[in-house]
Amino acid sequence: MSSSDIPRRALLTVALVALAGCGFTPVYGPGGGGAALRAAIRPTEPDTDLTFAFVRQFEERLGRAVVPMWELDYTIVTSDEALAIDGSNNITRYNIEGWIDWTVTPVGSSSVMLSGRDSTFTSYSATGSTISTLESERDAQRRLARILADKVVTRLLAEAATLAQ
């Protein structure tokens, strides 16, 4: 063991002791709330390609709810913005910004247990043919939906104890 490894190991040990002392519990570990959310949340039915991609990623992360305990209601709003313009005034790159407002309620109730707002963005190139530009835009929208779903799932896992009450 080199002398440079000693400070790293000491720092790692101190960090692990601090985490243990603060009540840190892995979300999927013993006593974690992540398992309670598996296949327990039903998102609102998708009605667009964007919301379909969102629900697909959400269910991939948490599983499809067979007998749901909670319902996830959400609204996704997007905005396109020109990002790069060439010397001929042609737009060559776009940003798609997306926001999601979401709430989790018990099935059959209107009492909101959790809610939040998340946002992100993706970009795509508009330098190819019309067909390739359209496919690039669709791909960017799918990526945006997946990122938003991951953000919502992360928030739900972090707040799993609130839903378990």
Secondary structure, DSSP 8 states (H G I E B T S, - for coil): --TTHHHHHHHHHHHHHHHHHTT---TTSTT-SHHHHTTTEEE----SHHHHHHHHHHHHHH---SS-SEEEEEEEEEEEEEEEE-TTS-EEEEEEEEEEEEEEEETT----SEEEEEEEEEEEE--S-HHHHHHHHHHHHHHHHHHHHHHHHHHHHHTHHHHH-
